[in-house]
C-alpha cells in the first residue's frame, strides 16, 4: 500500500518504520525540517528516536500534501491537542477511499472529544481505526515483541490496519470497542503521573500496586459510563498499557510524576523537555469528563490538585488513604 504517517515523534516514526519494513510505500510527515532531513538522508530520527535505524525506503517531508498524496492508509500520530488543527490542515489531500488510523492518545481539552471523534469531524467520510496498547516506540523500533490493538466499528478497517502493521515482533489484535480502547490509552497516562508522584515522595511497591489497581477501577468506571465494555479495560489497551506506563523506565508521564513528587513544580518538571507528557493535559480533560458524567475519580482528582492547585504530593496521597472506607466492589 501507499501509506502516510502524520507526525514524526518517536511513535509516528516507529510506526512508519514498521510500515516501510513491511514493504509499503511509506512517507512520514514531520513538522520539523531537521527531522524530515534526518529521516530521509540519514535514515534515523536523530531528534525523537535517536539510535534506531530506519529503512532506507522510508521518506519524510514537511508538506502534508506530499505525504498524503495517493495514500490508502493514513496514520495520525500527532500530540493529541494538535490533532484537530493538523488533520484539518491536510483534509483536502486525504484520498476519498483512504482508511485512517489514529495512534495519538488523549482527550481533547475544550471539547472532551476522543481522538477518533476529532478525526470524524475533521476528516469526515472515512473508516477510522484506533490503535492503542502497551508499546514504547523505542522497543518497537528495536523489534522487541509487542502486542497492540486496532479498534474500529468497521471490522474490515481494523483488519486493514492489522495486516499493514503486523510483523514477527509486532502483533496487532482487532477490537470493536473503540471508546474503551481510546479511553484506556488516554487515562493510563494520568495514572502513570499518579504512580510517579507516589514514587517521587518515597513510597514503595505496595503503594504503587494499590494505585495501579484502583486506577484501573476508575478507568473502567468512566469507560462504562461512556458506553465502553468493562472487559476492554482488562485487555491490552487497558491493563496492559496501564502496567507498562506506570512501571516502565521509558514512561515520560511517570517521570514527570516522579519529579513533582520529589518537590519540583509542574513548570520545573516540564522545563527543557521537547517531548510531550500527554498525562498532564489529559488530567484536566479526564476530570472534566468525569464531572460531566457524574463519575467519581479520586485518583484523577488528586493528580489534578497536585499539578494545578499546588497540593503537596505527600498530602494528596494521605488524603486518598483517608477516604471513607467502602467495599472494593463499589461502583
Buried (B, 14 or more C-beta within 10 A) or exposed (E): BBBBBBBBBBBBBBBBBBBBBBEBBBBBBBBBEEBBBBBBEEBBBBBBBEEBEBBEEBBBBBBBEBBBBEBBBBBBBBBBBEBBEBBBEBBEBBBEEBBBBBBBBBBBBEEBBBBBBBBBEBBEEBBBBBBBBBBBBBBBBBBEEBBBBBBBEBEEBBBBBBEBBBBEBBBBBBBBBBBBBBBBBBBBBBBBBBBBBBBBBEBEEEBBEBBBEBBBBBBBBBBBBBEBBEEBBBBBBBBBBBBBBBBBEEBBBBBBBBBBBBEBEBEEBBEEEEEBBBBBBBBBBBBBBBEEBEBEBBBBBBBBBBBEEEBBBBEBBEBBEEEEEEEEEEE
